[in-house]
Amino acid sequence: MSNPLFLSLVAAFGFGVWPVVARFSKMTTSYVAILVSLATFLGVMIGMIGSAAKSPWSTKGMVFCLAAGFFNSLGIIAYSRLLSNPTWDLTK
């Protein structure tokens, strides 16, 4: 589906729900970060079926995407650390 409003709602839902679900796991920072990243990778690969061939590959694009992934991993690790510590209540 290509409706921008629908995609915005799905993105907001996905980014808003995953930390709540991960908090209930009561796993350590490393496990939360690894499992969330793995599930994200698998979900993206499934979602790309049929559209990957349409995307042009370039060295410059790969470098920027790898840099973005690196910065995203820093954010996931930091956020996972917040989620996995039961003494830090993020709701107050």
C-alpha positions as CSV (number, residue, x, y, z in Angstrom):
1,M,0.0,0.0,0.0
2,S,1.3,3.4,-0.9
3,N,-1.0,5.7,1.0
4,P,1.2,8.2,3.0
5,L,-1.3,8.5,5.9
6,F,-1.6,4.7,6.2
7,L,2.2,4.3,6.1
8,S,2.6,7.1,8.7
9,L,0.1,5.4,11.1
10,V,1.8,2.0,10.6
11,A,5.2,3.6,11.3
12,A,3.9,5.4,14.4
13,F,2.3,2.2,15.7
14,G,5.5,0.1,15.1
15,F,7.9,2.6,16.6
16,G,5.5,3.1,19.6
17,V,4.7,-0.5,20.3
18,W,8.1,-2.3,20.1
19,P,9.6,-0.7,23.2
20,V,6.5,-1.7,25.3
21,V,6.6,-5.3,24.1
22,A,10.3,-5.5,24.6
23,R,9.9,-4.1,28.2
24,F,7.7,-7.1,29.0
25,S,10.4,-9.5,28.0
26,K,12.5,-8.6,31.1
27,M,15.6,-9.6,29.1
28,T,19.1,-8.0,29.3
29,T,20.2,-5.1,27.1
30,S,22.1,-7.3,24.7
31,Y,19.3,-9.8,24.2
32,V,16.8,-7.1,23.6
33,A,19.0,-5.3,21.1
34,I,19.9,-8.5,19.2
35,L,16.5,-10.0,19.1
36,V,14.8,-6.8,18.1
37,S,17.4,-6.2,15.4
38,L,17.0,-9.8,14.1
39,A,13.3,-9.6,14.0
40,T,13.5,-6.3,12.2
41,F,15.9,-7.7,9.6
42,L,13.7,-10.7,9.0
43,G,10.6,-8.5,8.7
44,V,12.3,-6.1,6.3
45,M,13.5,-9.0,4.1
46,I,10.0,-10.5,3.9
47,G,8.6,-7.0,3.2
48,M,11.1,-6.5,0.4
49,I,10.1,-9.5,-1.6
50,G,9.4,-8.4,-5.1
51,S,10.7,-4.8,-4.6
52,A,14.4,-5.4,-4.1
53,A,15.1,-5.8,-7.8
54,K,13.6,-2.3,-8.4
55,S,16.1,-0.6,-6.1
56,P,19.4,0.6,-7.7
57,W,22.6,-0.4,-5.9
58,S,25.4,2.0,-5.6
59,T,28.6,2.2,-3.5
60,K,27.7,5.6,-2.2
61,G,24.2,4.5,-1.3
62,M,25.6,1.5,0.5
63,V,28.0,3.6,2.6
64,F,25.2,5.9,3.7
65,C,22.9,3.0,4.5
66,L,25.6,1.3,6.5
67,A,26.3,4.5,8.4
68,A,22.6,4.9,9.1
69,G,22.4,1.3,10.4
70,F,25.4,2.0,12.7
71,F,23.7,5.0,14.2
72,N,20.4,3.1,14.5
73,S,22.3,0.3,16.3
74,L,23.6,2.9,18.8
75,G,20.0,4.1,19.4
76,I,18.7,0.5,19.8
77,I,21.4,-0.4,22.3
78,A,20.8,2.8,24.4
79,Y,17.1,2.4,24.3
80,S,17.3,-1.4,25.1
81,R,19.4,-0.5,28.1
82,L,16.6,1.8,29.3
83,L,14.0,-0.8,28.7
84,S,15.9,-3.7,30.4
85,N,16.6,-1.9,33.7
86,P,13.6,-2.5,36.0
87,T,14.7,0.2,38.4
88,W,14.2,2.9,35.8
89,D,10.5,3.7,35.4
90,L,10.1,5.5,32.1
91,T,6.4,6.3,32.8
92,K,7.1,8.9,35.5
